[in-house]
């Protein structure tokens, strides 16, 4: 069992809630494709993407292998991937509909 898997569910829930707050309050700054600056209430941390894995400069990450900062950045990255995918699907659909309109086909 990894360190992250041994975290009590209440502690993990607090991490998720803090991660949601970090996202909603705009406290994550993208420095580059692999580096993020996370501004907490009392501290600042760097989250880095290394070999497809997120790491954080905070003590909690060093102790547990997971932290609210990594959860927040990971969530933002997944949201961006999802948004990009949705944008592409919508773009493809609009192009298809415009072609149908141009050909005079009825839209259902």
Protein Blocks (a to p, Z undefined) as FASTA:
>chain_A
ZZklmpcfklmmmmmmmmmmmmmnopaccfblmbccdddfkbccddddeehiacdfbfkl
mmnopafklmmmmmmmmmmmmmmmmmmmmmmmmmmmmmmmmnopacZZ
